[in-house]
């Protein structure tokens, strides 16, 4: 009984002091970056992505970004609400590159979506995609800006530049 009271007192003290319980960190290597962020956030962690590589003139052979390392590693125990740092790299496939679409194209709306999805939509539409990465750590890989803007008319094979956070 004393032991039970002691355990309950410890749980109460941690809760009252704002202590977070430890939980298992999901293993997100080699997931696509946007899927890794969603999984970590759903598990109660915050995410920091450092050193996002720049992408220039991506075609359909570029999938976007994938996680190459994480800290803490998957399977480790960490405080819920703590930061998991991700290192990402450019993900490419072995398939045929190239672009979809020909002629004069209308630039699609790409802001607000995952950069991986935006790259896929741009290249399937007939556009090369470039990603300007910030020089600082970021929390997500959501497109915050694009040039040319949505609705503009361009020749197939033009490049749309995407900016993050």
ZAMARBA-7789 format. One record per residue: residue number from 1; residue in three letters; x, y, z of N, C-alpha, C in turn. Coordinates in steps of 0.001 Angstrom, whole numbers. Atoms other than C-alpha are relative to their C-alpha. Layout:
N
REC/pos/code/n_x/n_y/n_z/ca_x/ca_y/ca_z/c_x/c_y/c_z
REC/NUM/ALA/X/Y/Z/X/Y/Z/X/Y/Z
...
END
This chain:
165
REC/pos/code/n_x/n_y/n_z/ca_x/ca_y/ca_z/c_x/c_y/c_z
REC/1/UNK/822/-1188/0/0/0/0/866/1253/0
REC/2/UNK/-883/-1169/-39/2836/2419/866/657/230/-1351
REC/3/UNK/-624/-107/1303/4457/1624/-2435/-957/628/-1011
REC/4/UNK/1007/-563/876/1234/2417/-4323/-175/1490/261
REC/5/UNK/125/-1413/-352/893/5703/-2442/1213/783/-510
REC/6/UNK/-1223/-650/485/4514/6546/-3315/-22/206/-1510
REC/7/UNK/86/-99/1452/3960/5831/-7014/-1017/1055/-395
REC/8/UNK/1013/-1006/300/776/7894/-7064/511/1406/308
REC/9/UNK/-566/-1310/-347/2598/10758/-5322/988/454/-1070
REC/10/UNK/-957/-336/1041/5359/10633/-7957/-725/419/-1282
REC/11/UNK/781/-353/1190/2838/10657/-10825/-639/1363/182
REC/12/UNK/617/-1292/-276/1011/13575/-9198/1037/1111/-65
REC/13/UNK/-1055/-1023/-5/4274/15482/-8689/451/314/-1423
REC/14/UNK/-412/-235/1373/5307/15013/-12311/-1065/771/-775
REC/15/UNK/1097/-672/676/1899/16089/-13576/-141/1435/484
REC/16/UNK/158/-1336/-566/1666/19067/-11247/1146/912/-404
REC/17/UNK/-1167/-796/365/5174/20230/-12230/144/131/-1509
REC/18/UNK/-57/-103/1450/4425/19963/-15926/886/-1056/-631
REC/19/UNK/-861/1055/545/6592/16847/-16351/-757/-810/-1031
REC/20/UNK/597/798/1058/5903/14942/-19506/502/-1435/119
REC/21/UNK/-383/1403/-33/5945/11168/-19668/935/-309/-1164
REC/22/UNK/-849/443/1097/8582/9428/-21727/-805/-904/-916
REC/23/UNK/659/832/995/7458/7736/-24892/1042/-452/-1019
REC/24/UNK/-933/522/999/9109/5760/-27676/-9/889/-1236
REC/25/UNK/-151/-823/1198/10448/7823/-30575/-208/-894/-1227
REC/26/UNK/186/792/1212/9142/6504/-33915/1260/9/-865
REC/27/UNK/-1116/82/936/11784/5325/-36386/-504/485/-1352
REC/28/UNK/494/-598/1242/11280/7561/-39435/1044/-4/-1122
REC/29/UNK/-1011/142/1048/14428/6687/-41414/-354/-1255/-803
REC/30/UNK/-203/-1021/1021/14119/6449/-44513/-1310/555/-561
REC/31/UNK/1302/-492/465/10558/7829/-44714/140/1305/-786
REC/32/UNK/70/-1328/607/9621/10732/-46949/-154/1006/1132
REC/33/UNK/-79/-982/-1081/10161/13871/-44900/-1377/442/499
REC/34/UNK/1315/-477/-447/6529/15056/-44854/-742/-1082/792
REC/35/UNK/623/1092/-754/5369/11612/-43669/658/-153/1362
REC/36/UNK/-736/101/-1263/8084/11541/-40974/-449/1087/973
REC/37/UNK/445/-1104/-858/7059/14954/-39635/-1386/-298/553
REC/38/UNK/1362/312/-449/3395/13893/-39481/6/-1096/1063
REC/39/UNK/-62/1111/-958/4264/10652/-37654/559/462/1346
REC/40/UNK/-603/-484/-1249/6480/12402/-35088/-934/935/754
REC/41/UNK/950/-919/-642/3931/15144/-34405/-1165/-786/602
REC/42/UNK/1094/827/-517/1167/12530/-34015/411/-758/1257
REC/43/UNK/-508/718/-1173/3382/10744/-31465/300/955/1160
REC/44/UNK/-170/-964/-1085/3636/13968/-29425/1346/710/42
REC/45/UNK/-1305/-649/40/7060/15255/-30508/-51/1261/-855
REC/46/UNK/-231/-1143/873/8184/18559/-31986/1123/-394/-951
REC/47/UNK/-972/375/1028/10349/18445/-35121/846/1206/-384
REC/48/UNK/-917/-1009/529/13382/20404/-36267/759/-637/-1149
REC/49/UNK/-693/496/1192/14848/19973/-39738/1133/982/-302
REC/50/UNK/-1158/-853/249/18355/21318/-40280/604/-319/-1361
REC/51/UNK/-759/201/1240/20393/21764/-43435/-822/-613/-1124
REC/52/UNK/829/469/1109/17675/21350/-46043/767/238/-1300
REC/53/UNK/-747/-193/1248/19474/20729/-49347/-830/738/-1047
REC/54/UNK/637/-715/1096/18667/23000/-52274/-255/-999/-1120
REC/55/UNK/304/814/1171/16998/21343/-55264/-121/941/-1189
REC/56/UNK/56/-818/1210/17520/22785/-58746/-516/-844/-1167
REC/57/UNK/533/598/1229/15512/21878/-61860/-346/-1481/141
REC/58/UNK/448/1380/-204/13949/18705/-60490/-984/-390/-1090
REC/59/UNK/987/564/911/12121/16530/-62979/-673/-1175/704
REC/60/UNK/735/1103/-638/10034/13384/-62392/895/-1030/663
REC/61/UNK/-898/941/-674/13135/11483/-61238/271/408/1449
REC/62/UNK/-219/-481/-1368/13203/13570/-58029/-1311/-114/776
REC/63/UNK/1194/184/-826/10743/12538/-55315/-156/1086/1060
REC/64/UNK/20/-1005/-1063/11599/15400/-52960/1029/-351/1048
REC/65/UNK/-917/229/-1113/13120/14837/-49531/-382/-1244/794
REC/66/UNK/188/1146/-885/13582/11743/-47353/936/159/1197
REC/67/UNK/-789/-67/-1224/14942/11341/-43831/1187/-949/-121
REC/68/UNK/-1191/847/34/18536/10057/-43698/530/-285/1409
REC/69/UNK/-409/239/-1390/19097/10354/-39923/-943/771/924
REC/70/UNK/827/-688/-1002/17265/11360/-36757/686/-93/1346
REC/71/UNK/-530/-35/-1362/18199/12310/-33191/-1062/566/922
REC/72/UNK/-409/1350/-346/17081/10755/-30930/-433/-1017/-1051
REC/73/UNK/272/1049/977/17089/7565/-32970/-1335/-675/291
REC/74/UNK/1239/746/-163/13963/5522/-33538/158/-1113/1018
REC/75/UNK/-27/1018/-1042/13140/3232/-30639/498/513/1338
REC/76/UNK/-472/-592/-1260/14767/5500/-28042/-1198/533/789
REC/77/UNK/1040/-603/-843/12716/6837/-25137/341/1473/166
REC/78/UNK/-198/-1441/-159/12253/10611/-24926/-1261/616/577
REC/79/UNK/1132/-713/-590/10025/13109/-23180/-981/391/-1103
REC/80/UNK/1022/-482/925/6746/13730/-24985/121/1519/-58
REC/81/UNK/-128/-1442/177/6895/17263/-26398/1422/451/-279
REC/82/UNK/-1381/-381/285/10668/17176/-26867/234/27/-1515
REC/83/UNK/-324/-174/1416/12379/17906/-30194/727/-1223/-552
REC/84/UNK/-709/1009/764/13372/15222/-32676/592/739/-1198
REC/85/UNK/-687/-672/1103/15972/16551/-35125/164/-965/-1170
REC/86/UNK/-91/813/1202/15864/15254/-38680/1064/549/-938
REC/87/UNK/-889/-353/1093/18584/15258/-41318/-630/-608/-1240
REC/88/UNK/662/482/1208/17145/14975/-44794/931/96/-1195
REC/89/UNK/-725/-27/1261/18477/14323/-48260/-983/-40/-1146
REC/90/UNK/843/42/1185/17140/14476/-51779/-273/-1454/-366
REC/91/UNK/415/1352/366/15203/11363/-52763/-217/-60/-1505
REC/92/UNK/172/186/1441/15496/10189/-56359/-412/-1443/-266
REC/93/UNK/389/1364/355/14076/7168/-58124/798/-449/-1210
REC/94/UNK/-774/551/1108/15617/4902/-60715/-773/49/-1313
REC/95/UNK/828/-37/1196/12805/5505/-63169/388/1117/-939
REC/96/UNK/-222/-1012/1022/12657/7718/-66186/-333/1379/567
REC/97/UNK/250/-1384/-428/12899/11447/-65491/-939/680/-967
REC/98/UNK/819/-739/954/11494/14068/-67787/-1142/730/668
REC/99/UNK/1128/-802/-463/8390/16164/-67485/-1271/-457/-693
REC/100/UNK/1287/197/650/4697/15762/-68184/-401/1327/-634
REC/101/UNK/529/-1245/561/2763/18337/-70196/862/604/-1096
REC/102/UNK/-675/-673/1105/3643/20342/-73307/-717/1301/-293
REC/103/UNK/624/-1245/439/2982/23761/-74808/-36/1047/1100
REC/104/UNK/184/-1046/-1004/1714/26679/-72754/-752/-607/1185
REC/105/UNK/576/578/-1219/921/25721/-69155/-430/1088/965
REC/106/UNK/413/-880/-1090/-879/27355/-66263/659/-508/1276
REC/107/UNK/-690/372/-1245/1169/27359/-63049/-1041/-393/1050
REC/108/UNK/948/417/-1045/-689/25360/-60374/302/672/1340
REC/109/UNK/-181/-490/-1373/-1178/26535/-56773/781/-1058/760
REC/110/UNK/-862/940/-706/1642/24899/-54818/226/393/1457
REC/111/UNK/-220/-431/-1383/1765/26961/-51629/-967/-715/934
REC/112/UNK/813/657/-1017/480/25314/-48482/79/-1514/-31
REC/113/UNK/-91/1462/53/1303/21772/-49584/1419/-460/325
REC/114/UNK/-1306/597/-240/4172/19459/-48712/882/227/-1225
REC/115/UNK/-911/-251/1118/7239/20232/-50822/104/-1224/-908
REC/116/UNK/-71/1205/839/7369/16604/-52014/-1210/-74/-937
REC/117/UNK/1202/20/835/3779/16797/-53267/50/1114/-1037
REC/118/UNK/-109/-1129/920/4452/20208/-54841/960/-314/-1146
REC/119/UNK/-953/388/1051/7489/18872/-56730/-679/-969/-966
REC/120/UNK/704/969/848/5386/15948/-58010/-1031/655/-894
REC/121/UNK/1026/-675/788/2532/18193/-59147/628/875/-1081
REC/122/UNK/-663/-866/981/4881/20661/-60851/577/-806/-1154
REC/123/UNK/-655/773/1065/6837/18012/-62765/-1008/-757/-864
REC/124/UNK/1051/654/794/3697/16109/-63819/-714/1006/-898
REC/125/UNK/640/-1050/796/2334/19440/-65084/880/469/-1146
REC/126/UNK/-902/-409/1073/5405/19933/-67309/994/1069/414
REC/127/UNK/-911/-1029/-515/7489/22210/-65074/1140/-631/772
REC/128/UNK/-1080/357/-912/10885/21809/-63496/-310/665/1328
REC/129/UNK/211/-581/-1331/10845/22472/-59761/1345/260/662
REC/130/UNK/-1182/-344/-781/13483/24233/-57710/-425/339/1414
REC/131/UNK/325/-290/-1398/13534/24476/-53926/1103/854/600
REC/132/UNK/-911/-884/-724/15154/27387/-52129/-188/-293/1479
REC/133/UNK/79/397/-1406/15902/26145/-48641/535/1120/890
REC/134/UNK/-504/-1009/-934/16312/28478/-45671/1352/-419/576
REC/135/UNK/-1333/253/-567/19732/28767/-44055/-76/-338/1483
REC/136/UNK/195/298/-1422/18274/27883/-40640/-870/-1244/132
REC/137/UNK/858/1162/-259/16511/24944/-39040/-1467/409/-152
REC/138/UNK/1428/-260/173/12811/24694/-39885/-803/-1123/649
REC/139/UNK/864/972/-685/9834/22819/-38424/-807/-868/-954
REC/140/UNK/769/793/960/8132/21591/-41582/522/270/-1404
REC/141/UNK/-391/-153/1401/8598/21220/-45324/-1221/379/-834
REC/142/UNK/1186/-501/684/5520/23152/-46395/417/1174/-885
REC/143/UNK/-311/-1087/929/5765/25419/-49437/-708/1260/471
REC/144/UNK/548/-1281/-456/5282/29036/-48321/-69/1047/-1103
REC/145/UNK/25/-942/1118/5918/30768/-51627/417/-694/-1276
REC/146/UNK/-360/560/1286/6314/30106/-55322/137/1123/-1015
REC/147/UNK/-179/-962/1074/7502/31954/-58400/332/-786/-1264
REC/148/UNK/1146/-873/176/5932/32243/-60924/-1190/-444/852
REC/149/UNK/1167/242/-842/2660/32485/-59054/-1060/-835/-681
REC/150/UNK/1085/823/551/-432/30330/-59493/-825/777/-1028
REC/151/UNK/820/-604/1038/-2437/31011/-62618/800/648/-1118
REC/152/UNK/-820/-599/1061/477/32502/-64591/212/-1017/-1113
REC/153/UNK/-207/840/1178/1033/31138/-68109/1491/-34/-335
REC/154/UNK/-1413/175/355/4484/29724/-69012/127/-1123/-1020
REC/155/UNK/-301/1076/940/6059/27462/-71591/359/-1260/789
REC/156/UNK/-411/1271/-615/6401/23765/-70661/1520/-32/59
REC/157/UNK/-1441/42/-189/9905/23152/-69336/538/1184/779
REC/158/UNK/-414/-1111/-863/9982/26388/-67351/182/-529/1409
REC/159/UNK/-221/424/-1386/11043/26214/-63713/-849/833/945
REC/160/UNK/701/-689/-1073/8852/27049/-60740/880/-137/1253
REC/161/UNK/-832/-2/-1209/10827/28056/-57646/-900/-24/1229
REC/162/UNK/772/170/-1219/9448/26937/-54287/837/472/1186
REC/163/UNK/-698/-410/-1215/10349/28546/-50972/-689/-630/1200
REC/164/UNK/494/623/-1217/9966/26936/-47566/42/1013/1141
REC/165/UNK/94/-833/-1214/9072/28563/-44218/684/1318/-126
END
